[in-house]
Amino acid sequence: MSDLAGRLEAILRTTPNLMRVLSVARDLDLPDWLVFSGAVYQPVWNHLTGRSPDYGVRDYDLAYFDAADTSYEAEDLVIRRVVAAFEPPLREMVEVRNQARVHLWFEAHFGEPYTPLANTAEAPSRFTATAFAVGVRLEASDALTIVAPFGLEDLFAMRLRPNPTRPPSAGLQKTIDSARRRWPEVVVE
């Protein structure tokens, strides 16, 4: 494990709400699942800036991959199952999405094409900024699997730079502005 991965794991393991989401997700045994984005990078930024672990965390993105049925109805059944597994306030904060069906609605919602994914681990490579592109899964052994297609350097440097593998996103500036309001320490490249 790299030094930064070890630091990430240590920070995440001291974030009670995230660890609760990870343990419940593990118990639900969803196919090819990860928790990613703000649920992962925000506790790190909070740690680095001396804020409480949950500061700024608005939701927990729980992704899974099930290509066998990409209907909204199938995804809705999983959403209901996940919601039933949590108590408030986490019940209202966990957002579940089948990554096998994102390409079906992404363009209509965000105005840009989205080719189908082959698995959940591919999803972070499509995020708007490299620091956001981090996902984790709590394994049966209690080990944390970390997915970080652009590495962890930008995350720990609190550096926002556009994803180099995709065209600039119309929503990137809005995301940067939101991050800067909560963490003025963020550096933008």
C-alpha positions as a Markdown table, in Angstrom:
| # | Residue | x | y | z |
|---|---|---|---|---|
| 1 | Met | 0.0 | 0.0 | 0.0 |
| 2 | Ser | 1.4 | 3.4 | -0.9 |
| 3 | Asp | 2.0 | 6.0 | 1.8 |
| 4 | Leu | -1.0 | 8.1 | 0.6 |
| 5 | Ala | -3.2 | 5.1 | 0.4 |
| 6 | Gly | -2.3 | 4.3 | 4.0 |
| 7 | Arg | -3.1 | 7.9 | 5.0 |
| 8 | Leu | -6.4 | 7.7 | 3.2 |
| 9 | Glu | -7.3 | 4.5 | 4.9 |
| 10 | Ala | -6.4 | 5.9 | 8.3 |
| 11 | Ile | -8.6 | 9.0 | 7.8 |
| 12 | Leu | -11.5 | 7.1 | 6.4 |
| 13 | Arg | -11.5 | 4.6 | 9.3 |
| 14 | Thr | -11.9 | 7.5 | 11.7 |
| 15 | Thr | -15.0 | 8.8 | 9.9 |
| 16 | Pro | -17.9 | 7.0 | 11.7 |
| 17 | Asn | -20.7 | 7.8 | 9.2 |
| 18 | Leu | -18.7 | 6.7 | 6.2 |
| 19 | Met | -17.6 | 3.5 | 7.9 |
| 20 | Arg | -21.2 | 2.8 | 8.8 |
| 21 | Val | -22.2 | 3.3 | 5.1 |
| 22 | Leu | -19.3 | 1.0 | 4.0 |
| 23 | Ser | -20.2 | -1.7 | 6.5 |
| 24 | Val | -23.9 | -1.7 | 5.6 |
| 25 | Ala | -23.1 | -1.7 | 1.9 |
| 26 | Arg | -20.8 | -4.6 | 2.4 |
| 27 | Asp | -23.6 | -6.5 | 4.3 |
| 28 | Leu | -26.0 | -5.8 | 1.5 |
| 29 | Asp | -23.6 | -7.6 | -0.9 |
| 30 | Leu | -24.4 | -5.5 | -3.9 |
| 31 | Pro | -22.6 | -6.5 | -7.1 |
| 32 | Asp | -19.4 | -4.6 | -7.8 |
| 33 | Trp | -20.0 | -1.8 | -5.4 |
| 34 | Leu | -18.0 | 1.3 | -4.3 |
| 35 | Val | -18.7 | 4.4 | -2.3 |
| 36 | Phe | -17.1 | 7.4 | -4.0 |
| 37 | Ser | -16.7 | 11.1 | -4.7 |
| 38 | Gly | -17.6 | 13.5 | -1.8 |
| 39 | Ala | -18.1 | 10.8 | 0.7 |
| 40 | Val | -14.4 | 10.0 | 0.3 |
| 41 | Tyr | -12.6 | 13.2 | -0.6 |
| 42 | Gln | -14.4 | 15.4 | 1.8 |
| 43 | Pro | -13.3 | 13.6 | 5.0 |
| 44 | Val | -9.7 | 13.8 | 3.7 |
| 45 | Trp | -10.0 | 17.6 | 3.2 |
| 46 | Asn | -11.7 | 17.9 | 6.6 |
| 47 | His | -8.9 | 16.0 | 8.2 |
| 48 | Leu | -6.2 | 18.2 | 6.5 |
| 49 | Thr | -8.0 | 21.4 | 7.5 |
| 50 | Gly | -8.9 | 20.5 | 11.0 |
| 51 | Arg | -12.7 | 20.3 | 10.4 |
| 52 | Ser | -15.0 | 17.6 | 11.7 |
| 53 | Pro | -15.1 | 14.4 | 9.6 |
| 54 | Asp | -18.6 | 15.0 | 8.3 |
| 55 | Tyr | -18.2 | 18.7 | 7.5 |
| 56 | Gly | -19.6 | 19.4 | 4.0 |
| 57 | Val | -20.7 | 15.9 | 3.3 |
| 58 | Arg | -24.1 | 16.1 | 1.7 |
| 59 | Asp | -24.5 | 12.5 | 0.6 |
| 60 | Tyr | -22.9 | 9.2 | 0.2 |
| 61 | Asp | -22.7 | 8.0 | -3.4 |
| 62 | Leu | -23.1 | 4.2 | -3.4 |
| 63 | Ala | -22.5 | 2.8 | -6.8 |
| 64 | Tyr | -23.0 | -0.8 | -7.9 |
| 65 | Phe | -22.8 | -2.5 | -11.3 |
| 66 | Asp | -25.5 | -4.9 | -12.6 |
| 67 | Ala | -25.7 | -5.1 | -16.3 |
| 68 | Ala | -28.2 | -8.0 | -16.2 |
| 69 | Asp | -31.1 | -5.5 | -15.7 |
| 70 | Thr | -30.6 | -1.9 | -16.5 |
| 71 | Ser | -34.2 | -0.9 | -16.1 |
| 72 | Tyr | -35.1 | 1.9 | -13.7 |
| 73 | Glu | -37.4 | -0.5 | -11.9 |
| 74 | Ala | -34.6 | -2.9 | -11.1 |
| 75 | Glu | -32.5 | 0.0 | -9.8 |
| 76 | Asp | -35.4 | 1.3 | -7.8 |
| 77 | Leu | -35.7 | -2.1 | -6.1 |
| 78 | Val | -32.0 | -1.9 | -5.0 |
| 79 | Ile | -32.5 | 1.7 | -3.9 |
| 80 | Arg | -35.4 | 0.7 | -1.7 |
| 81 | Arg | -33.4 | -2.2 | -0.2 |
| 82 | Val | -30.5 | 0.1 | 0.6 |
| 83 | Val | -32.8 | 2.8 | 2.1 |
| 84 | Ala | -34.4 | 0.2 | 4.3 |
| 85 | Ala | -31.0 | -0.9 | 5.7 |
| 86 | Phe | -30.2 | 2.6 | 7.1 |
| 87 | Glu | -31.5 | 4.6 | 10.0 |
| 88 | Pro | -31.9 | 8.4 | 9.7 |
| 89 | Pro | -30.1 | 10.6 | 8.9 |
| 90 | Leu | -28.0 | 8.2 | 6.7 |
| 91 | Arg | -31.2 | 6.8 | 5.2 |
| 92 | Glu | -31.8 | 10.2 | 3.5 |
| 93 | Met | -28.1 | 10.7 | 2.6 |
| 94 | Val | -27.2 | 7.5 | 0.7 |
| 95 | Glu | -27.7 | 7.8 | -3.0 |
| 96 | Val | -27.6 | 4.6 | -5.0 |
| 97 | Arg | -26.9 | 4.3 | -8.7 |
| 98 | Asn | -26.4 | 1.3 | -11.0 |
| 99 | Gln | -23.4 | 2.3 | -13.0 |
| 100 | Ala | -24.5 | -0.1 | -15.8 |
| 101 | Arg | -27.3 | 2.3 | -16.6 |
| 102 | Val | -25.7 | 5.7 | -16.2 |
| 103 | His | -25.2 | 6.1 | -19.9 |
| 104 | Leu | -29.0 | 5.8 | -20.3 |
| 105 | Trp | -29.7 | 9.1 | -18.5 |
| 106 | Phe | -26.4 | 11.1 | -18.2 |
| 107 | Glu | -26.6 | 13.1 | -21.4 |
| 108 | Ala | -30.2 | 14.2 | -20.8 |
| 109 | His | -29.3 | 15.3 | -17.3 |
| 110 | Phe | -25.8 | 16.8 | -17.8 |
| 111 | Gly | -25.8 | 17.6 | -21.5 |
| 112 | Glu | -22.8 | 15.5 | -22.5 |
| 113 | Pro | -22.5 | 12.0 | -23.9 |
| 114 | Tyr | -21.5 | 9.1 | -21.7 |
| 115 | Thr | -20.3 | 5.8 | -23.1 |
| 116 | Pro | -21.3 | 2.7 | -21.1 |
| 117 | Leu | -19.1 | 1.6 | -18.3 |
| 118 | Ala | -17.8 | -2.0 | -18.0 |
| 119 | Asn | -17.7 | -1.9 | -14.2 |
| 120 | Thr | -18.0 | 0.4 | -11.2 |
| 121 | Ala | -14.3 | 1.0 | -10.9 |
| 122 | Glu | -14.4 | 2.8 | -14.3 |
| 123 | Ala | -16.8 | 5.5 | -13.0 |
| 124 | Pro | -14.3 | 7.6 | -11.1 |
| 125 | Ser | -12.2 | 8.0 | -14.2 |
| 126 | Arg | -15.1 | 10.0 | -15.7 |
| 127 | Phe | -15.4 | 12.4 | -12.8 |
| 128 | Thr | -14.9 | 16.1 | -13.5 |
| 129 | Ala | -11.8 | 16.6 | -11.3 |
| 130 | Thr | -8.9 | 14.2 | -10.4 |
| 131 | Ala | -9.2 | 14.8 | -6.7 |
| 132 | Phe | -12.8 | 13.6 | -6.8 |
| 133 | Ala | -11.9 | 10.4 | -8.6 |
| 134 | Val | -11.6 | 8.2 | -5.5 |
| 135 | Gly | -13.7 | 5.2 | -4.5 |
| 136 | Val | -13.6 | 2.7 | -1.7 |
| 137 | Arg | -15.1 | -0.6 | -0.7 |
| 138 | Leu | -15.0 | -2.4 | 2.6 |
| 139 | Glu | -14.2 | -6.1 | 2.0 |
| 140 | Ala | -15.4 | -9.1 | 4.0 |
| 141 | Ser | -11.9 | -9.2 | 5.5 |
| 142 | Asp | -12.3 | -5.5 | 6.7 |
| 143 | Ala | -9.7 | -4.4 | 4.2 |
| 144 | Leu | -10.4 | -1.3 | 2.3 |
| 145 | Thr | -10.1 | -1.5 | -1.5 |
| 146 | Ile | -9.2 | 1.9 | -2.9 |
| 147 | Val | -9.9 | 2.9 | -6.5 |
| 148 | Ala | -8.0 | 6.1 | -7.6 |
| 149 | Pro | -7.4 | 6.2 | -11.4 |
| 150 | Phe | -5.5 | 9.5 | -11.1 |
| 151 | Gly | -3.7 | 8.6 | -7.9 |
| 152 | Leu | -4.1 | 10.4 | -4.6 |
| 153 | Glu | -1.7 | 13.3 | -4.9 |
| 154 | Asp | -4.3 | 15.8 | -5.9 |
| 155 | Leu | -6.6 | 14.7 | -3.2 |
| 156 | Phe | -4.0 | 15.2 | -0.5 |
| 157 | Ala | -2.7 | 18.5 | -2.1 |
| 158 | Met | -6.3 | 19.8 | -2.0 |
| 159 | Arg | -5.7 | 20.5 | -5.7 |
| 160 | Leu | -8.6 | 20.7 | -8.2 |
| 161 | Arg | -7.6 | 20.2 | -11.8 |
| 162 | Pro | -9.8 | 19.0 | -14.6 |
| 163 | Asn | -9.9 | 15.3 | -15.5 |
| 164 | Pro | -7.4 | 15.1 | -18.3 |
| 165 | Thr | -9.3 | 12.3 | -20.1 |
| 166 | Arg | -12.5 | 14.2 | -20.7 |
| 167 | Pro | -13.5 | 17.5 | -22.3 |
| 168 | Pro | -14.1 | 20.3 | -19.9 |
| 169 | Ser | -17.4 | 20.0 | -18.2 |
| 170 | Ala | -20.0 | 22.8 | -18.0 |
| 171 | Gly | -20.5 | 21.8 | -14.4 |
| 172 | Leu | -16.8 | 22.0 | -13.4 |
| 173 | Gln | -16.9 | 25.6 | -12.4 |
| 174 | Lys | -20.0 | 25.2 | -10.3 |
| 175 | Thr | -18.3 | 22.3 | -8.6 |
| 176 | Ile | -15.1 | 24.3 | -8.0 |
| 177 | Asp | -17.1 | 27.2 | -6.6 |
| 178 | Ser | -19.0 | 24.9 | -4.2 |
| 179 | Ala | -15.7 | 23.3 | -3.0 |
| 180 | Arg | -14.1 | 26.7 | -2.5 |
| 181 | Arg | -17.0 | 27.9 | -0.4 |
| 182 | Arg | -16.6 | 25.0 | 2.0 |
| 183 | Trp | -12.8 | 24.6 | 1.8 |
| 184 | Pro | -11.1 | 28.0 | 0.9 |
| 185 | Glu | -7.8 | 26.1 | 1.2 |
| 186 | Val | -8.5 | 24.4 | -2.2 |
| 187 | Val | -6.0 | 25.1 | -5.0 |
| 188 | Val | -7.4 | 25.3 | -8.5 |
| 189 | Glu | -5.3 | 24.5 | -11.6 |
